[in-house]
Structures are given as C-alpha cells and as structure tokens.
Amino acid sequence: MALDPICNWEVDPETAEWSSEHRGTKYYFCAPGCKQIFDQDPEKWTSGGGQQYAGGGCSCCGGH
C-alpha cells in the first residue's frame, strides 16, 4: 500500500485511479481533490514541509 501524501490515506497502487510523478517518484491519491492539491505544489508535500489533512476527516476528498 502507498500513502496519499495529502490525507495520509492508504491507497493500493494496483487499483489507484489517480497518481502523479514528482522527481522520479510516483505518488498515489485516494481522490481527484487530493491529486489536484498535490499537483499545485508537489514540493510542499514531498519535502516534509507539508501538513497532511489526516485526523478529523479530509475535506479535499470528502472525508474518510
């Protein structure tokens, strides 16, 4: 399983509908909203500076 870098939700790379590549690494997303947020500023979410939306639901993907 992979972790959606936006909401920290587990995503199966085999069945994931949404993904993006950044600096040679492929990232998988649970929903198009998470992918859109990532694509706007991937460096924010891959450099350790991003804050995930996990905990209390995720508004970017409808809340898990």
N, C-alpha and C positions, 0 to 999 in steps of 0.2 A: 504494500500500500504506500501511496505517496500522501503528503500533507499539502493541502491547499495553503499557499503562503499567505493568503488574505485572512481566512477564517479558521485555519488550523484543522479543518475537517478532513477526515481520511477519504482519499479518492483512489479508486482502482485504476491504474494506468491502462489496463487492458480494455476497460469499458468507458473511460472518461470521454465525454463529448467535447470538452473544452481544454485547450492547452496552449502554451506559449513557450517560446525558446528565448533564453537570455544568456548571453556569454557562453554558449555551448551547452547549457543545461536546460532540460525540458521541465516545465512546471505544469501541473495539472490542477484543474479547478472544478469545484462542485457545481458551479452555476455560471451563466454568462456575466452576471454582475461582478463576480469575483475576478474573472478574466479581464473585464473592462477596467476595473480599478488597478490591477497589476499592470496592464499594458500602458496606462497613463504615466506610470513612473516605476518601472521594474527595479531600478536601482534602490529605491526606498525599501522594497520588500525583500531584496536579496542581500543587502549589505548589513543586516542586523539592526538597522535603524527603524524599520517598520514596526508598527504596533498592530498585532492581529486583532480582529474583531471578536475573537473567541470569548466565551463567557457571557451568558445572558442573552444569547441569540445574535444572529448576524443579519443586520438589515440589508447587506449587499446581496444576499442570496436567499432572502425570505426567512431567515432564522431557522436554525436546525433544532 
